[in-house]
Amino acid sequence: MDQQDLIKEIGHIRSMMEKSSKVLSISGLSGVLIGIYALLGAAAGYIVVYGFDSGFDYRDHYVTEPAVINNLIGIALVVLIASLTTGLWMARKKAKKARQHIWNPSSKAMLLAMVIPLMTGGLFSLVLLSKGYFSLIGATLLIFYGLSLTSGGIYTFKEVRWLGVLEILLGLCALLFPGYGLWFWAFGFGVLHIIYGFIVHKRYE
């Protein structure tokens, strides 16, 4: 075996090891779609609070109103369900095309690493909701979502970790401007996801 063949063999072994230890079935296009869902949800939330004709300094309703809270929770649940369904469906499709199993030790480890900060952030947000700290919920969701991405990102593309870092920084900024949580939420879950999705799609797909 000459040097060129040896280099190819090492590259092949490295590729096989990476496939066995990394979750590579995550679709970049699903990130784009999830970002679009988030922007649509943010637009719907804005309409619920501010109405169609209100300016930036005037609102038709307030977040403290029970009907508004229920509508916003409903919008968030629709976005969450649509995002999870799209992400899982496209991941299964990509894994099948690559003749891989979507549910393997690496994906289980990634899920375990992500679910703890996600569940903690969700429960903490419910506590804030029950106490009336509505202005902090957007920042809280961004921060804990970012923590889950940085934790689970070690099992997949490095771009996931960078997305998590940016989500955390954006959430911290949102704490400084509590009245603009919806805008930070839209940028973090919407715009950043779209940018991330395009980058992953271009580099790996």
Secondary structure, 3 states (H helix, E strand, C coil): CCHHHHHHHHHHHHHHHHHHHCCCCCCHHHHHHHHHHHHHHHHHHHHHHHCCCCCCCCCCCCCCCHHHHHHHHHHHHHHHHHHHHHHHHHHHHHHHHCCCCCCCHHHHHHHHHHHHHHHHHHHHHHHHHHHCCHHHHHHHHHHHHHHHHHHHHHHCCHHHHHHHHHHHHHHHHHHHCHHHHHHHHHHHHHHHHHHHHHHHHHHHC
